[in-house]
Amino acid sequence: MQKEELLAYVPFIYHLTDKRNVNSIYRNKKIFSTNSLVDQSTVSNKEAFKTTRRPQHEVIDFNGSKVTIRDQRPLNAAVDKCLTHGWKREQFIHLLNSRVFFWPNLKRLHTHFGRYENESPIIFKIELQVALTLNPHVQLCHLNSGATRPLGMLGGKAPERGPNTFVNIDGYDKGLNKLAEVTFPDHFLLPATFLISEHPDGPWITKTL
């Protein structure tokens, strides 16, 4: 796929975070992956944190701030039967934790928002063209990578996952209608201006850093 095709189909991308994380994000002008946050934190066993499924939210100390990292409850036991290339669960969890996730459309944002609506999260809405100028290290995914729900059409197994789950734009061949996630390994640099809201349907407020 060409970059121009992606930009025409996905004008904006959406990131949801705990409202307690917002001030740290603004201060750093950057959204860090879980692994990057942990590496800069006071967590004692960093490797175990980065490779173990989180059944609930975790709060860690990051550069003097408390940061909330979301649970991984949708990553259930089915993950062990859908991994390719001989991968183990720990390797895939590390892969997930190594990136910052955005949703490519409001439909997927609404679904994700529904799980955390009672927590009053904050949503970032960012123009994709601007995002890619600052963050050319983008990778795409054709499924909700962290939700390993078994499917009847696959004989009760979840769709395959592994080292090829996330691909560069020019390597994405699953069709834009199947695009599920826009991800950025390690970190995402925020543009000077973007939109924020407490609900997928707005109202949207312009934020300038």
Secondary structure, 3 states (H helix, E strand, C coil): CCHHHHHHHCCEEEEEECHHHHHHHHHHCEEECHHHHHHCECCCCHHHHHHCCCCCCEEEEECCEEEEECCCCCCCHHHHHCECCCCCHHHHHHHHHCEEEEECCHHHHHHHHHHHHHHCCEEEEEEHHHHHHHCCCCEEECCCCCCCCCEHHHCCECCCECCCCCECHHHCCCCHHHCCEEEEECEEECCCEEEEECCCCCCCEEEEC
